Amino acid sequence: MGLSRKYGTAITEGPTPADAAGQGALPCPDGWAAVAFSEELTRGKVLTRPLAGEDVVLYRLGTGALRAVKPYCPHLGAHLGLGKVDGEDLVCPFHLFAFGPDGACVRTGYETAPPRSPLGQHPVCEVNGAVFVWRHHDGRAPDWTVPEWHVVGHRPARSGVWEMAGHAQEVIENSVDLGHFATLHGWRRAEIGGPVRYDGAEFRLSMRAHESAPLLGEFTVDVHVEGYGLAALHVDVHTPRIGLRMCTTVLPTVIGPNRMQLRQLNRLTFDEPARLPAPLARAVSRTATRVLDRAVFKASCAFTAADFPVWHHKQYVQPPRLAHGDGPIGPFRRWARRFYPPQPVTAPASVGRTGTHPGPGPGSGSGAEVTPGADGIPGPAPGGSSRRDGTPGRVGAPEPGLPERPSPH
């Protein structure tokens, strides 16, 4: 009974996470990717974060400037994430070679002439409370930016970070997946305010949600979304019934094949009641913000987290079999092509279920990349959108002139 008991105590069951299912992975998208919150990198701090299957070492100089470098010392390969900042220099933990702000070696640990062996540096920027690192498959310099967004309220932002199986494109694509807001998030009805506007590496859309709640009855929520690459969403939410205004920043980052980290920042405020004198109205707004800040942030995180099990286990399907009410997923995927390198289709490795779910890194899950379009990059969905003219309708609404229930594809 000993062996039978040993091998029978735990069995593998349930949905397999995306990074362990043996499916091919979308490549890491080119562009900016958030790897930290600004508050994590105090002066002199050194952090190591994963990005696209490799480590990136981040540190803040004494002047407050940020640097992002490749992880291994060019001298003998020690990991610089174990190093320290000395003024404006990053010092290797092994032989104390020091590297200046430009990456050049400025001294050794034994007072000899420093070799000409600079650090490999990544472009880095700090905006909207987050630290972004630029990565491009062919080494191209940054050709678009994440702009500085407006700030609401007077209180510091609240933040959260999670790690799971999945891909950044799935997170960004969610913003145009109109149907799931009703089926997964419970909106009674959702409407999109015209075609999604694409401009280079950016896109914008507006939505209106119809909801109901005890004591409030039926009310609307106006949502305005700005997307930048496959790296960042800035979401403005306004609930006129209670005067709530919230800015949410959603930052997905690919850290390995079918593996991602997700960061979220929230700021909120309440409108000043127009019927009250200005000083009292300001006090009411600030008090409501202070009292409800934590609860609203938790509710926002819960809204985001409803997607976690789906992202953690889903497979990227191309072409998708779209139906009425899905939203403009096809045009989004055509726009997303620009962030991937063209390459031939690679068949996914055949990986069986082993009972263990590997963690992030170059060897985790399937190392095969999928390039679903015929041209080697994610291709357009059939039909392009939930309407023939490329503009979506509201959730569940049939396209004019078509049957209520479209036939299966």
N, C-alpha and C positions, 0 to 999 in steps of 0.2 A: 504493500500500500504506500510505502514511502515515495517511490518514484511517481506513482499515479497521482498522489496528493500534490507532489512538487510541481508537476506539469499541468495540473488541473485547477490550481488556485486562482489563476487569472487568465482570461482568454481575451483575444482581440475582438472587439465588436464596436459597432457604431460607425458613423461616417468617418472616413479617413481624411485628415487635414490635407490641404492642397499641396503642401511641401513634402508629403510622404506618399502621395497617391500614385507616383510614377508618371504623371502627366507632364507634357512639355510645359515650359514656363515662358511667358512673354519676356523679351529682353528687358534689361534695365533701361528706362527711358533716358534720353539725353536731356540735359538742362540742370536747373537748380534743384537741390533736394535739402530739406530741413534735417539737420542732424542734432540740434540741441536748442534749448531755450536760452535766451541771453542771460537770464539770471543764474544759469548753471556755470557760466564761465566768468568768474570773478578774476580780478587782476592776479596774475601768477598761476592761475589754474591750468592744469593739463588734463584733457579728456581724450579718450579713444572711443570712436563710434564706428559702427559698420556701415558701409555703403557699397552696394553692388558686389557683395562677396569679398570686399577688402576692408581693412582698417583705415580710418582717417584719424590723424592726431590733430587735435585742436588745442590752441593755447592763446591766452591773452597776455599781451606785453604790459610792461609797467605803464606805458602811455595810454593803455586801454584798447589799442588796436588788436585785431584778431589775426591769427594765422591758422592755416590748415595745410598739413604736410603729409607726404607719404610716410608710412610707419617705421621704416627701417633705416638706421643710420648708415650712410654711405661708407663709413670707415670699415666696420666689421659686422654690421647687420643687427645690432642691438635694437630692441623695440623702443622707439622714442616716447611711447606712451608711458614709459616708466621714468622718463626724464623729469627735469624741473626747469622752471623759468628763473633766470638770474638777470634782473633788469630787463633788457631788451633781447636777451639771448635765450635760446633753448639749449639746455645742456644734456648731452647723452649720459645715461646712467653707467655706462661701461667704462670708457676711458676719459670721460669728462670733456669730450670734444664739444665746443660751443658753436652755435650757429646763429648769425645775426638775423635781423628782421627781413633781409632780402634772401635768406637761405644760405648765404656763404659761410663757410667755416672760418671763424675768426680766431680760434685758439685751440690748442690741445690740452690734455691734462698734465703734460710734462714739459711745458714751456718750449716746445719746438715749433718750427714753422708749420702753420696749418696747411693741409693739402687743399688743392682746388677740387673740392668734391661737395658741391652745394646740395641742399635738400631738394627733393621734388615737392614743389608747392602746388596747391590747388587754389583756384580763385574762390574767395569767400566773401560773403556779404552778411550784414546784420541789419534786419529790418522787421518791423512789426513784432518785436519781442522774440524773434527766432534767428538762428544762425543757419545760413544756407551755404552749401558747397556745390560748386559747379563741376559737372562731369560730362564729357562728351566722348563718344566711341572713337573719334578720330583726332582727339586732342584739340578741337576747335575752341577758340576763346569765346567767352560769353557774348551772345548776340541778342539777348533779351533780358529784361530785369523784372524782379518782383517789386512793384512800387510800394511806397509808404501809404498805408491806409489810414482813414480817419479813425479817431478814437471817440467812443461814447463814454459818458459817466466820469466820475471823479475817483473811482476806486481802482486799485491795481487789478490786472487781469488774473483770472484763475486759469490753471492749466492742468492738463492730464496727458499721460503718454501710455501707450499700450503696444504690445508686440504680438503678432499672430501670423499664421499663414495667409497668403493672399498677395495681391499686386496693387500698386498705386493706381493704375488705370481703372480698376474696379471701383475705387473710392471716388475718383473724380467723375467717372461715368455715372455714378449714382445720382448726380445733380440733374441729369437730363432723363433719368429713368422715372418718368412721371408716375407710372403705374404702381411702383412699389411703395410710394408714399401712402397710398390707401391700403394696400394689402398687408404691408409689414408695419407701417408706423401708425395706422389707424386714422388717418385723415378721412373725414366723411366725404370730402370732394376736393379735388385740386384742379386748378386751371393754370395754364402757362400763358404768359402775356405776350404772345407773338413769337416769331422765329428767334432762335438762339443766334446771337450776333458773334461772329468769329472775326478776329483781327490779329493776324500773325500768331503769336504764342498765347493770345488771350481769348477768352470768350465771356459773354454776359447773358444772363437770362433773368426773367422775373416770373414769380408764381404767386398765386393766392390760394391759401388753404381755408377750407370751411370746416370748423370744428365745433364741438359742444362740450360743456363741462357743467357739473353741479354748481349751482348758484349763479354761474355766468350765462347759462343757456347757450344759444348759438352765437358764434363770433367768427371773425375772419383774422387770418394772419398773412401779412404781406411779406414776401421773401424776395430779396434781390441777391443774386449770386454773381461773383466775379471769379473766374478761374485763370490761373497762370501756369502754363505747361501742364504736366501731369504731376505737379508738385504742391499746389496750393489752391485752396478755396477760401474766399472771403465772403461770408454770408451775413447780410443785414436782415434782421427780423424785427417787424413792427406789429404789435398787437394793439390796435387802436382802442379796443374795448377797455383795456386796463392800463393803457399808456406805456406798455413795456417796449423798450428798444434794446436790442441785443446785437452785438457783433461777435461772430464766431469765426475763428480761423481754423481750418482743417488742413493738416500737413502730412500726407502719406509719403513714406520713403521706402524704396526697395532696398533691402539689406542683403538679399541672397535670392536664389531661385525660388519663386513662389513663397517668399517670406518678406514681411514688411513691418515697419514701425509706424505708428500713427500718433501724431501730436495734435492737441486741440487747445486753443486759447479762447477764453470768453471774457467779454466786458459787457456790462449792462447798465441801464439807467431807466428811470421812470419819468414820463413827461410831467412838467409842473402843471398842476391844475389851473386852468385858465380863470376859474371863478374866484380864486383866492388872491389876496394881495401878494405882490411879488416876493417879499421876504418869507411869508408863510408858505407860499407855493414851493419856493426853493427848499425850505426845511422839510416839507412833506416829501418831495422828490428824493432828497438825500436820505431821509429816514427809511423810506420804502426800499431804496436801493441797498442800504446797509443791512436791513433786516432780512431781505429776501435774496440777497446775492448768492449765498451758499445753496439755498434750495433750488434756485433757478439754474445754477451751474450743474447741480446734480441731475436735474431733469434734462438739461441739454446733453449731458454725457450719456444718460440713459437712452435718449433718442438716437444718438450715434451708435451706442452699443447694441441696439436692436439688429444692426447689420453685421455685427462681429461673427456670429456663428455662420452666416451665409458666406462672408468673405473667407473665413477660415477654411471652409470646405469646398468652395465652388471651383468649377473648371471654366476657363475662358472658352466660350463657344463662338466659333466663327466659321461660316456665317450663322448668325442667330436666326431663329424662326420667329420673326416679329409678328405682333398682333395689334389690332386697334387698341389705343389707350396706352401703349408702351411709352410714348414720348419719342423725341427725335434722337434715337440712339445711333441710327445709321450715319447721319451727318456728323455726329460727334466722333465716331470711329474714323471717318475719313479725315477729319481734322487732326486726330491723334496720330496719324501716320507720320507726321513730320518729326516726331520725337524718337523714332526708331531707325536704326541703320538698315538699309536694304541688304538682305542676305537670303540664301536659299533655304527652303524648308528643311528642317531637321526632324527626323522621326523621333518621337519620345522614346526614352529607354524603357525596357520592360522591367518593371519593378513590382514585386509582389508585396503583399502586406506582411510585415515581419513582427508585428506586435509592439514595435517601438516607433516613435515619431522623431526623426532626427531634427536637431536644432538648426539655426541659421548657419550659413557659410557656403563656400563654393561647392562643397560636396553634399549638401543636404538635399534630400528629396531627389528630384530628377534634375540633372544638369542640362538636359536638352532644352533648347529654346524653340518655342513655336513662333512661326511667322505666318499667320493664317491667311493673308492675302496672296493672290496668285503672283504678285510682284514682290513677295518676300517680306511684306510689312502688313500690319493689321488692315484688312480691306473693308470696303463698305458693306453695310447690311443690305439685304434685298429690300428694295422699295425705298430705303433711305430714311423714312420717317413714318409716323403713323398716318400721314396724309400724303396724297399724291403730289401736292405742291410743296412738300418739304416742311410744312408747318404742322405742329401737333394739335390735337384737340384735348379736351379735358378727359380725366380718367373715366373709362367706361362709355364714352360717347362714341356712337358709330359715325363713320365718315359719311358725309352727305352722299346719297345716291348708292350706298352700299348696304348690305343686309346687316341686321343687328348683330348677328354672330357670324363673323367671317369664317369661311371654311378653313380647315387645317392646311398648313403648308406642306 
